[in-house]
């Protein structure tokens, strides 16, 4: 879907919208001081009640049980530590759970923290982009890796620094691509698995002079990738509007549920 958008420009309300099929004004989670209400009905709860096994593996606090976003998941793991981007461990755990439940009806929700800031890609993804540019001092490089929090406006940048931020972000995308590939290669039954890959929000990389997300709703912070792949339908590009609130009803219909 090349016109997909998120219901919000940051993780907490966006994830609540994804899991409930409701816009933030309806589910009510619009600040970091609000959690998903217990009476909310999530996709995981609907599938669990219909006999599906459900599991979630989450690296981001704003998509975690701290905000009641574990509702409906029989198995739930939040990787809370200073090193939240433990991608290999998450892939291992999710793959092991799927293999343990092979042959059953399963719903697995995986939420990677990358490519969220800081933009600290793995060396392999960085090298794939070709020869590296000349790097600034270590302290400045640290700031550019955290442009979403450290750089208020592009006017603060020296020549070449915006291009370096873009490269760091692109390499971070490459890093998470590698993790997703590892997960897909371990699917126990890929021929009967429906995969939905998307982001919870976008990221500004200097457009309109801004970096990061959450504080503004330009297109770059709400436009998202959305790929649906599975056993049904020929590959094609859908140019109609699509959004995170469409996922829940679409998956329920695909599973033969109301």
Buried (B, 14 or more C-beta within 10 A) or exposed (E): BEEBBBBBBBBBBBBBBBBBBBBBEBBBBEEBEBBBBEEBBBBBBBBBEBEBBBBBBBBBBBBBBBBBBBBBBBBBBBBEEEEBBBBEBBBBBBBEBBEEBEEEEBBBBBBBBBBBBBBBBBEEBBEBBEEEEEEBEEEBBEBBBBBBEBBEEBEEBEEEBBEBBBBBBBBBBBBBBBBBEBBBEBBBEEEEBBBBEBBBBBBBBBBEEBBBBBEBBBEBBBBBEBEBEEEEEEEEEEEEEBBBBBBBEBBBEEBEEE
